[in-house]
Amino acid sequence: MDKPLKHISNIINTILCSTSIISRVQVFDGNQGQLELFKQDNIIIIIEGEWGLQRHSDRILLGQMSGAYVVFLLPELNYSDLEFTTDSRFSYVICNRADFYKFISVNNLWEDLYYVMQYTASILNIKLQIMLSCDLYSVIKHYLREINNNPELKGQVNVCDYITRRSGFSKSGTMMILSELKKGNYIDIERGRLIKIKSLPSGF
């Protein structure tokens, strides 16, 4: 599912034209420590930059994104164990949740919000399925395809680090399967970087 850029822009551009519900534009730098963004019922509107979210308890990476987005839209989720990654750099404004939804209603932005929330839910659903999976090979296969389909990742990132950072599986188990896939001529990996997927077996 593609990121709904038009709908995100509609929401953010309309909100930025309002002075009644948002804070001043601020800048977040993950190296400067975590802000108190998760302890109040706020929505974070990221204007530009790159950011990632991870669990504080085990540093499992839940997702990364660049560009504008609206974060913490789902009030039912527990955000207390979340934090931004140290490589996150972005500009943002804070909006109270109740005020945000009133603003959406007044400006008839419900359709735009629907597409943004649908995209958020789809990402969370995929991540949840991966995290609940006990089959290491299925997880590795998913992330190999993710890397292969992204020109910014393919040939650039260390495959083992990429997978373990997001799955919580051990490096030794991940390396063993990657090594066997390489030996079986299913994938081409050079210096830990994925060059090509030839074919992946259905099971391992």
C-alpha positions as CSV (number, residue, x, y, z in Angstrom):
1,M,0.0,0.0,0.0
2,D,1.5,3.3,-1.1
3,K,1.9,6.2,1.4
4,P,-1.1,8.6,0.9
5,L,1.0,11.7,0.2
6,K,-1.9,13.8,-1.1
7,H,-4.1,13.2,1.9
8,I,-1.2,13.8,4.3
9,S,-0.4,17.1,2.6
10,N,-4.1,18.2,2.7
11,I,-4.2,17.6,6.5
12,I,-0.8,19.2,7.3
13,N,-1.1,22.2,5.1
14,T,-4.6,23.0,6.4
15,I,-3.4,22.7,10.0
16,L,-0.3,24.8,9.5
17,C,-2.5,27.6,8.3
18,S,-4.2,27.6,11.7
19,T,-2.8,29.3,14.7
20,S,-5.4,28.1,17.1
21,I,-4.7,24.4,17.7
22,I,-1.0,23.9,17.2
23,S,2.2,24.7,19.0
24,R,5.1,26.5,17.4
25,V,7.2,24.5,15.0
26,Q,9.9,22.6,16.9
27,V,12.9,20.4,15.9
28,F,13.6,17.0,17.3
29,D,17.1,15.5,17.3
30,G,17.4,11.9,18.6
31,N,20.9,12.5,19.8
32,Q,19.7,15.2,22.2
33,G,17.5,12.8,24.2
34,Q,13.8,11.9,24.2
35,L,11.1,14.5,24.5
36,E,8.0,14.1,26.6
37,L,6.0,13.3,23.5
38,F,4.5,10.0,24.6
39,K,3.1,11.0,28.0
40,Q,0.2,13.3,27.0
41,D,-2.8,12.7,24.7
42,N,-1.3,14.6,21.8
43,I,-0.9,14.0,18.1
44,I,2.5,14.8,16.6
45,I,2.5,16.4,13.1
46,I,5.8,15.8,11.5
47,I,6.5,18.4,8.8
48,E,9.7,17.1,7.3
49,G,12.7,14.9,8.2
50,E,13.4,11.3,8.9
51,W,12.3,9.3,11.9
52,G,12.0,5.9,13.4
53,L,10.1,4.4,16.3
54,Q,11.4,1.7,18.6
55,R,10.4,0.0,21.8
56,H,12.3,1.3,24.7
57,S,12.4,-2.0,26.5
58,D,14.2,-4.0,23.9
59,R,15.1,-1.5,21.1
60,I,13.1,-3.4,18.5
61,L,12.6,-1.1,15.6
62,L,8.9,-0.8,14.8
63,G,9.2,1.4,11.7
64,Q,11.0,4.1,9.9
65,M,9.8,6.8,7.6
66,S,10.8,10.0,5.9
67,G,8.8,13.1,5.0
68,A,5.6,14.5,6.5
69,Y,3.3,12.3,8.6
70,V,0.7,12.4,11.4
71,V,1.9,10.3,14.3
72,F,0.0,8.7,17.3
73,L,-3.4,8.8,15.5
74,L,-4.7,5.7,17.2
75,P,-5.6,6.5,20.8
76,E,-6.1,2.9,21.9
77,L,-2.4,2.1,21.5
78,N,-0.1,2.2,24.5
79,Y,2.7,4.6,23.5
80,S,4.5,4.5,26.9
81,D,7.1,2.0,25.8
82,L,7.9,3.8,22.6
83,E,10.7,6.2,21.7
84,F,12.2,7.8,18.6
85,T,15.4,6.3,17.4
86,T,18.6,8.3,17.9
87,D,19.0,8.9,14.2
88,S,15.6,10.7,14.0
89,R,15.7,14.3,12.8
90,F,12.5,16.1,12.1
91,S,10.5,19.3,12.5
92,Y,7.1,19.0,14.1
93,V,4.2,20.6,15.8
94,I,2.1,19.2,18.7
95,C,-1.7,19.2,18.6
96,N,-4.1,18.1,21.4
97,R,-6.0,15.1,20.3
98,A,-9.5,16.5,21.0
99,D,-8.7,19.7,19.2
100,F,-7.2,17.9,16.3
101,Y,-10.4,15.9,15.6
102,K,-12.5,19.0,16.0
103,F,-10.3,20.7,13.4
104,I,-10.6,17.7,11.1
105,S,-14.4,17.9,11.3
106,V,-14.7,21.7,10.9
107,N,-12.4,21.5,7.8
108,N,-14.1,18.4,6.3
109,L,-10.8,16.4,6.3
110,W,-12.3,13.1,7.3
111,E,-11.7,11.4,4.0
112,D,-8.0,12.5,4.1
113,L,-7.7,11.2,7.7
114,Y,-9.3,7.9,6.7
115,Y,-6.6,7.2,4.2
116,V,-3.8,8.2,6.6
117,M,-5.3,6.0,9.3
118,Q,-5.8,3.1,6.9
119,Y,-2.1,3.3,5.9
120,T,-1.0,3.4,9.5
121,A,-3.2,0.4,10.4
122,S,-1.8,-1.6,7.4
123,I,1.8,-0.9,8.6
124,L,0.9,-1.9,12.1
125,N,-0.8,-5.1,11.0
126,I,2.1,-6.2,8.9
127,K,4.5,-5.5,11.8
128,L,2.3,-7.3,14.2
129,Q,2.2,-10.4,12.0
130,I,6.0,-10.4,11.8
131,M,6.5,-9.9,15.5
132,L,4.1,-12.7,16.4
133,S,5.7,-15.1,13.9
134,C,7.8,-17.9,15.4
135,D,9.1,-18.9,12.0
136,L,12.4,-17.2,11.5
137,Y,12.6,-18.1,7.8
138,S,9.3,-16.5,7.1
139,V,10.5,-13.3,8.8
140,I,13.8,-13.4,6.9
141,K,12.0,-13.9,3.6
142,H,9.8,-10.9,4.3
143,Y,12.7,-8.6,5.0
144,L,14.8,-9.9,2.1
145,R,11.9,-9.0,-0.3
146,E,11.5,-5.6,1.4
147,I,15.2,-4.8,0.9
148,N,15.1,-6.1,-2.6
149,N,12.2,-3.9,-3.6
150,N,13.7,-0.7,-2.2
151,P,16.6,0.8,-4.2
152,E,17.7,2.8,-1.2
153,L,18.2,-0.4,0.8
154,K,19.3,-3.0,-1.8
155,G,23.1,-3.2,-1.9
156,Q,23.4,-0.6,0.8
157,V,22.3,-2.0,4.2
158,N,23.7,-5.0,6.1
159,V,21.0,-7.6,5.7
160,C,21.6,-9.4,9.0
161,D,21.5,-6.2,11.0
162,Y,18.4,-5.0,9.2
163,I,16.5,-8.1,10.0
164,T,17.6,-8.6,13.6
165,R,17.0,-4.9,14.4
166,R,13.3,-5.3,13.3
167,S,12.5,-8.8,14.4
168,G,14.4,-9.4,17.7
169,F,15.7,-12.8,16.4
170,S,19.3,-13.6,17.1
171,K,22.1,-12.8,14.8
172,S,23.4,-16.3,14.9
173,G,20.1,-17.8,13.7
174,T,19.6,-15.2,11.1
175,M,23.2,-15.5,9.8
176,M,22.8,-19.3,9.5
177,I,19.8,-19.1,7.3
178,L,21.3,-16.3,5.2
179,S,24.4,-18.4,4.7
180,E,22.4,-21.4,3.6
181,L,20.4,-19.4,1.2
182,K,23.6,-18.0,-0.3
183,K,25.2,-21.5,-0.5
184,G,22.0,-22.8,-2.2
185,N,22.4,-20.0,-4.8
186,Y,19.0,-18.5,-3.8
187,I,20.4,-15.1,-3.1
188,D,23.5,-13.1,-3.9
189,I,25.0,-11.3,-0.9
190,E,28.3,-9.5,-0.9
191,R,29.9,-8.1,2.3
192,G,26.6,-8.5,4.0
193,R,24.7,-6.5,1.4
194,L,21.9,-8.0,-0.7
195,I,22.7,-7.9,-4.4
196,K,20.0,-10.1,-5.9
197,I,17.2,-12.5,-5.0
198,K,17.2,-15.3,-7.5
199,S,14.4,-17.4,-5.9
200,L,13.4,-18.2,-2.4
201,P,12.2,-21.6,-1.3
202,S,8.7,-21.8,0.2
203,G,10.1,-23.4,3.3
204,F,13.4,-23.9,5.1
